[in-house]
Amino acid sequence: MLAYNLEAEGFRVSQAASGDEGLNSLREDPPDVVVLDWMLPGVSGIEICRRIRLRPETRGLPVIMLSARSEEVDRVRGLEMGADDYVIKPYAVAELLARVRAQLRRVRPSAMGQVLEFGDIALDAETHRVTRGESLVKLGPTEFRLLAVLMEKPGRVWSREQLLDRVWGRDVYVDTRTVDVHVGRLRKALMAHGGDDPLRTVRGAGYSLG
């Protein structure tokens, strides 16, 4: 039911019926948000949450814990183990959807239509407009998505593989050198009306904004 409602709202949903299956799914296809039941066959949800926080690749992944355990001590334990939110069963689907969106706004603001700003650069995800100072920056759809990812976490260095996953999608095969080409186009567009180069190339690691 929950997967149906999430998909009806436009989310791509991956389901796991057990703790072990969930851990494998996290390694193979990391999501943007995890909705995690406490009581699972095999590895428990609380243990999965602990492992998510231990791995550098998933440490910042938002986790919403679902549980029939309503005692304060259980809520505290869930949050102390690393859950970002704790929802008690039975829950209203509309409320859970709102909590999922709240976590997405925190980690993927561009996906929620927010305006992102970095220095004199502004990206409006809803209208697909980018400006630098008073000038409109003309970008193709790929360069727009690339900039949106970089602007979500200024200063973070993204590897070419990470950018391929976020911009092109995990199911699309694209050579990593394609990232270099589109970064070059993005850099040229952002500097078309003057100003310093806001993109940083980190040799052997990838790219960052600022």
Residue, then its C-alpha position, 0 to 999 in steps of 0.5 A: m500500500l505504501a509503495y503504491n501511494l509513493e509511486a502514485e506521487g511520482f517516486r521510484v520505489s524499491q522494496a525489500a521484504s527482509g533485512d538481508e534483502g534490504l542491505n543488498s538493495l542499499r549496496e546495489d541501488p542506494p536510494d534518496v530516502v529509506v523508509l525502514d520497518w523496525m520488525l523485519p525478518g532476518v536483520s532487524g530494522i534497528e540494526i540496518c539503521r546502525r549499519i547505514r550510519l557506519r558506512p561512509e557511502t550511506r552515512g548521510l542517507p535519510v532514514i524514516m523508521l516505522s514501528a508499532r513500538s510507541e513507548e518513549v524508550d523505543r522512539v529514543r532508541g530508534l533516533e539514537m541509532g541514527a533514524d532521522d524520523y520515527v513514525i508510529k503505526p498505524y499512521a496516515v499515508a498523507e503524513l508519511l508522504a509529507r515526512v518523506r518530502a521533508q527529508l527529500r527537501r533536506v538532501r535533494p532540494s532541487a528535486m522538490g522545486q526549490v530555488l538553489e543559490f551559490g554566490d551570484i548563481a541562482l537555480d530555480a528548479e521549478t521554472h528551469r531557469v538559471t541566472r548569474g547576477e543579472s544575466l540569464v544562463k542558457l543551459g541544456p537539460t543535462e547541464f541543468r541537472l548537473l548544476a542542480v546536483l553540484m549546487e545541492k552540496p557546494g564544496r562536496v567533491w563528486s566523482r564522475e561515477q557519482l555524477l553519472d548516477r545522479v545526472w544520467g541515471r543508474d540504468v543508463y550506460v554513459d562513458t565517464r569522459t562524457v561527464d568531462v564534456h558536460v562539465g566543460r559546457l557548464r563551465k563555459a555557460l556559467m562564465a559567458h557573461g564574466g565572473d570567476d570559474p565557480l567549478r573546481t576540478v579535483r585531480g583524480a577525484g572529480y568535480s565540485l562547486g566552489 
